[in-house]
C-alpha cells in the first residue's frame, strides 16, 4: 500500500516538473535563466520518475537514484546562484577559481557525492562510521545550504524585485525545508520514515506551481546581487550553528552507542553542555567581532560596507537626547570593534579636558593645547597607534607622549578631532576585541568619522552658546522691568517727602508712611535677590585679600553655622575690583553655609603659594557628585535652589578667569565640598591700597 502511495506521489512530481520543463523549452524559452531552470526541472522530473518506478518494481536505495537526488539539489542551488548574479555573462565557470561561495557549494556537493558512492560501493566502511547517520547529516547539511542560499537571495533583493522572486523562493525553499525535516527525522530515529518519504513526491509537485508563477514574472528578475555583510554574517552564524549541532548530535549518538548503561545519561548531559556552549559563543562580543573581521577580510575587497557603517554612525550621532560626546565615542569605537574609549575637548581654559567616556573610567588629566602631542595631532592629523609608538617612536617624530596616556588601560589609538583644520579634541580607544589590521582604509575611515563627530560636537557647543546668549538676553529684558519697578518705588517715596514736612505730627500719616517705606523696602529686597549682576564698569586695583575676606566673613556672622577664617599668610595683595571680588567670594561662602547643617563647619583659609594667592572655602555639607560638577555646576540659569537663578557659580568662575586665576572644586556626596580660588599675587610696591568705590 505504501509503495502505491509513493508511486503516485513521485509520479505526480515527475509529471509536474516535466510540464514545467516543456514550458521553459517552448513558450517560456525567452525568459531569464530559462535554460538553467529547465535543466533543474528536467533533473527533478527524472529523479521523481525513477523514484516512482522503484517504489513499485525495485524498492530500496540505488546508486542512480542517489546520484539524481544529489544532481537535483545541485541544480536548484546552481539556479539560485544564477539569480544571485554569481555567473555573469562571459565569466562562465572560471569564477569557480575566484569565488569562495562557489567553491564552498561545489566542494560540499562533491563531498556528498563521494559519501553516496562510498555507501553504495563499500557499505562496510560506512557501517563502521555509524551507518545511516553520516549520510543523513550530509543530506540535512545540503538542505541547510539550500535554505541559506534562498535566504540570501530574497533578503538582498530590493523590495520591487521581491514581488517577482518570492514564489520561487517559497517553492525552492519548501523543497529544502521538507528535505531537512525528512533527514532530521532520519538522524533522530536512525531510519527513514516511510510515510514522510512517500509524501515527499506530493510536496515536490506542490512546489511546481509556485515556481511556474515566479517564471511568469521573470521579466522583473535581476541578476545583480550584492550580498551585504550583515546578511552574510547572520547566514554564516546560522550555517555554523547548524553544522555544530549536526556534529554534536553525531557525537551524542556515539556516546550513547558506546556508553553502555551510562550512554543515555552521557548523551543528554553532553547535548545540554554543547547547547549552552553554542549559546555562549553566539552571545560573545569577541566572537561576533572576530566573525565580522573574518568575513570582511576573506569575502570582500573592502573592509567595510560604507553605506551601512555611515548610516549607523550618523544615526547614532544625530539621535535625540543628551550625552552626545559619549555617543560619539561609542560610534567611533564601534567602527574598529573597540570595547571602550574616552574623549577630550578643547575648552576656554586653553586645555583639552576630559568630557566623556564609554565603558572606561573617566580620566582626570587634561592636556594643554600647546603641548607637543596636541601640536603634532593638529599639524599632522595622524592616527597614533600606541603599540607602534612604543616599538618605534621615530615613526611619530619622537614626540613626548604624556605619561598618563601611556598608563591608560589597554590604550590602542589616539585619534585627532579636526574641525576646520584645527584640533578641537582627541579620543583614546582601547584595544579591539578581535585583531584588526590598521591599514590605510581603517585609518581614513577613523579620520573621517572623527571629523564628523567633531562637527556634531561643535554644533552642540554653538547651540549651547546661543541658548546661553538668549538666556542672558532674557535676563537683560527682566532687568528692564526691574528698573521700571524701581522707578515706580522711587516715585512713591518721593511723594512722601513734601507731605512729611506738612503732616509730620499726624500719627496716622506717620503710620501710613512707615507702611509704605516697609513695603517698598521689601519689594526692593526681592528685586535685588533676582537682579544679582552689577553691570557698572569695574576698576581693578591692588587690594589686601585678607581684609576683603574679613569683611566678607563679618557680613555672614549672623548666619549659622558661623564661618571661620584662618589667615596663614597675611599681607597678600591681588589686583581686582573690591566689590566684584567680595561678591564672588561672598557667594561661595554663602553657598557653603546653605549646604551645611547647623552643627557643621565652614572654614575659609588664606595662604600664599609661589606667585599665587590661594583661598580655600570648605564645608562639611551635603557635597556634590562628579556628574553634577561636570555638567551642571557652572551651567548658567540652572540652579538646585528654589529661588536661585543659577548664575552665581558661573559668574564666580568667569570673573576669576578674567583675573587670570583658576576656580577648582572637589566634592563627594555627604562628605562636604572644597572650593579653591587661585589668584595671581600682586607684587608691585604701593604706598596704599585703595578700596574700589
Secondary structure, DSSP 8 states (H G I E B T S, - for coil): -HHHHHHHHHHHHHHHHHHHHHHHHTTTTTSTTHHHHHHHHHHHHHHHHHHHHHHHHS-S--HHHHHHHHHHHHHHHHHHHHHTT-S-TTTGGGGGGT-HHHHHHHHHHHHHHHHHHHHHH-HHHHHHTTTHHHHHHHHHHHHHHHHHHHHHHHHTS-HHHHHHHHHHHHHHHHHHHHHHHHHHHHHHHTS--HHHHHHHHHHHHHHHHHHHHHHHTGGG--------HHHHHHHHHHHHHHHHHHHHHHHHHHHHHHSGGGHHHHHHHHHHHHHHHHHHHHT-HHHHHHHHHHHHHHH-SSS--HHHHHHHHHHHHT-SSS-HHHHHHHHHHHHTTBS-EEEEEE-TTSEEEEEEEESS------EETTSHHHHHHHHH---EEHHHHHH-GGGGTT----HHHHTSTTEEEEEEEEETTEEEEEEEEE-BSS-----HHHHHHHHHHHHHHHHHHHHHHHHHHHHHHHHHHHHHHHHHHHHHHHHHHHHHHHHHHHHHHHSTT-HHHHHHHHHHHHHHHHHHHHHHHH-----S----EEEEHHHHHHHHHHTTTTSSS--EEEESSTT-EEEE-HHHHHHHHHHHHHHHHHTS-TTS-EEEEEEEETTEEEEEEEE-S----HHHHHHTTT-TT--SSTT--S-HHHHHHHHHHHTT-EEEEEEETTTEEEEEEEEE------S------
